[in-house]
Structure formats: structure tokens, C-alpha cells
Amino acid sequence: MTGPDFLGATRTFYDAVAADYAERFHDELAAKPLDRALLAAFAELVLSAGGGKVADLGCGPGRMTAHLRELGLSVYGVDLSPRMVELARRANPQLRFEEGSMTELGLPDGALAGIVSWYSIIHTPGDLLPEVFAEFHRMLVPGGHLLVAFQVGDESVYLARPLGHPVALDFHRQQPDRIAELLSEAGLSLEARLLREADGRGMETTPQAFLLARKS
């Protein structure tokens, strides 16, 4: 699935599962100290560089956006799914959430001090990732930071009927070295990487990768 097809499929999938997803994962970070540490480091780096607007791309029901705001960032969320955006706004009325694709935000060059892509590249076909990372680079201010999270692996997983809903979607796993190479080709310098083993709880069955990069 390529081009606009994967966008439509992703939107339909998350519209269908949004309410159950929000309920099931609303406090997921509470049990993941390493994830929280990476997010705190990202926030500190953005703030120490002077702060500025941060975008949580693929924000889902807004739990990550709210956490980043608690860390002191001026952050807003973007998601393909209208239903996810609706839930995010309801749960966090003090924050801004928008519908949209992370490659078509219509922002000017250098508009963002930071970007968080927390498992939002996992539905993007691999041949389109260079385009995604080039857009991240364009939107970041010089010195801006990017934090990317994704599942580690060599194959895609086709998930059908999640939580009993009649939808299905491809989940693309990636190798950290490959993503680091693509970030470098896009002009983003890798500053840190973390590979965390699967915690064995919930739906997490594979290692998780976190890459922190900077626009030089």
C-alpha cells in the first residue's frame, strides 16, 4: 500500500479503534521510565536551545501531547484521524489539536523547534520515509530536535480486527541503523539512540527503538 492509499487506510483504522485505544493506553507511560527519560531529555534540549513551537505528529488521543506540555514545551498535536483529534480535544481542552498528515502541514520552513514522531512512521511505506524525513528537516529550525519512536524488526505485520473492530492495517517495523541512515540523508544528525526490549505487557512484543536527532 503506497501513496494516498495508506493515509486513507490509517485514518479509517484509527477512527474505528479510537475510543478503545484511548482507554487502553491512557496511562501507558506510567510504567515506562526509559520512555519518559527520553521525552524529558528531548524537552530539555528544546528548551535549552531557546524553546519554540513543538509538534506531536500522530498524536492520537493526545496523551503524549499532554505529557510534553507538562515538561514545559509549547506543543500541539496533529493526527490523521478525526475521531482521535476529537478525543484529544475533549481530554485536553487547554491544548491545540489539528487534523492532518505529517507531510502536508503547510508550515513554513523552520517553523518548529521540535518534532515528536512517537510511533507515527509505523504505517508509512518504507519508500516514502525519505520524503517524510525531508519534510521534518524542512519544518525544523536550525538546531531543532526530532524524537522518533518505532518497533524494531525486518517485516511488516498485518493487524486485523484489533479489539474486535472490523478494520485492518499494516504495521511496518524498522531497523534502527536504517532509520538513522535515512535521517542522516535528510540532513538530521543523530545524537542518541535507545533500544529497549519489549516489556511483555499489552500489545508490545518486539524491541522498541528511539532515535534523537538534530538539524545542524
Helices and strands as residue ranges (DSSP letters): H 4-25, G 28-31, H 33-48, E 53-57, H 63-70, E 74-79, H 82-91, E 97-99, E 112-118, G 126-128, H 129-139, E 140-151, E 156-160, G 162-164, E 168-172, H 176-185, E 188-196, E 208-215
